[in-house]
């Protein structure tokens, strides 16, 4: 679970603290149970060393650029185990990057203007704590080709789509239900409206991707046209994908299976130390980011902190309960590296599975923020995971009526060390 060998630990702490400023409820109408990883039994396949192998879930970064060279929309594409289907995650272009203490605050979109695609990729990886195996910044025309020219996309939007022309702001699509071509979808994904907050556009971007996911792979486009061959791992049915996959390959493969669309919640950062120029800048809910990325792309995630790695299993269909568990652990500096929504009804007890006594002593100390925990020693071990917490109804009851995070506070400084750790 350490896909990035030398992640900037202090940078991720700063990102976490920034995310705390923008805590909002999770987006409605989506359930992580729809993701194939969370339904997958691949993670229950044990090899001869009694180690459960986490399926391969690579991720790619797709930026769509407008005619003036600005990033208009930003997406993470995470493939499901087996390389078919997956999750398209919409990322606000105006999300605040994690910066060093000596650097001025900037948006993800600013990183692209300053340092191109490599700079943007570095900032997104630092914010989401994920490693991308492919990246691309495409124009409107290139986006049409990626989608396939003969696609018919059904969308429903609750507001008009506007764009900025030399003659002023012009409406290009009214609110309501529409069937769009790939060219229209690409045109909106590549459209910026100067002066309007990005928060006005985010629901439209999400609706577009929901429509694209519903349309599936366009006729005449093969998911293997540009894709490298895959090789099966010995353990389970997980698939390892060759690094030669392009972002177009990622999108094509994702659209051949069950697709989920997620959009990170964002809260505008007011003018102040974190936003001195009063830019259109947003803080993400870091607990939501950790939960989603650890659900849809766990093999691409690395540990945030110098602490144990924890897996969370939840039978609750309410993702806010899982998010609360993630939040409480992350505020203690515990790494949440894998999140699964499991089938069945939640048990009463919250069980902590562990392999050695030092880990048991560590997780038992979490009872102050989790309520009663039932330790259970197991012989099997999940690769890269030190402890597995299975949420029970007693956790739901324990957090009822408490403030988010259980009133935990942290004194970690926002100062960031730019040096890379050696281990």
WOCOR-V888183 format. One line per field, one symbol per residue. ss: DSSP state (A for helix, B for strand, O for the rest). phi: phi as a letter, one per 30 degrees, with the letter a starting at -180 (. if undefined). psi: psi as a letter, one per 20 degrees, with the letter a starting at -180 (. if undefined). A space follows every 50 residues. Layout:
ss=???
phi=???
psi=???
This chain:
ss=OOOOOOOOAAAAAAAAAAAAOOOOOOOOOOOAAAOAAAAOOAAAOBOOOO BBOOOOOOBBBBBBBOOOOOBBBBBBBBBOOOOOOBBBBBBOOOBBOOOO OOOOOOBAAAAAAAAAAAAAAAAAAAAAOBOOOBBBBBOAAAAAAAAOOO OBBBBBBOOOBBBBBOOBBBBBBOOBBBBBBAAAAAAAAOOOOOOOOAAA AAAAAAAAAAAAAAAOOOOOOOOOOOOOOBBBOOOOOOBBBOOOOOAAAA AAAAOOOOBBBBBOOBBBOOOBOOBOOOOOOBBBOAAAAAAAAAAAOAAA BOOOOOOOBBBBBBOOOOAAAAAAAAAAAAAOOOBBBBBBBOOOOOOOOB BBBBOOAAAAAAAAOOAAAAOOBBBBBOOOBBOOOOBBBBOOAAAAAAAO OOOAAAAOOOOOOOOOOOOOOOO
phi=.cdcdbddeddddddddddddcdbddedibbdddddddcdcedcdcddci cdcdddbdbbcbcccddcicdcabbcccddejibilbccdcdddddddbd edcdebceddddddbidddddedddddchbcccaaaccdedddedddjdc dcccbbbcadccbccedkdbdcaddkcbccdedddddddcccbdjcdded cedddddddddddddidddiccdceccddcbddddicdbccdddecddee ddddddbdcccbbddbbdcddlddbdchddbbcdddddeddddddcbddc cbddbdbdcbcccbcdddddddedddedddddicdccabbccdjdddddc cccbcbdeddddddddddccidccdbdbddbdeiccbbccdcdddeddde iddeiiidbbcddddcdddddcb
psi=jmhohlqnghghghhghhhhhkprqqprjqpihiphhhiqjhijppaijk ppppqpmqqqpopppaijjqphqpqpopqrpijprbpooppphjppqoqr hiqqqqrghhhghgjahgggggggghgilqppiqqqoqrgghhghhhphj qoopqpqjrqpqqorhiapppiprqapqoqrhhgghhghjpqopipqhhh hghggghghggghhhapqpippijgjqqqqpqqgpajqpppqiiprhggg gghgiiappqpqppqqpporpbhimhjlrmqqpqohhggggghigilhij qrpgrmaqpqppppjpioihgghhggghghhikppoippporrrqqrgqo poprhqhhhghghhiihhiiappoqopqhqpppjphqopoprhhgghhip iqqpikjpqqjpqipppiqpqi.
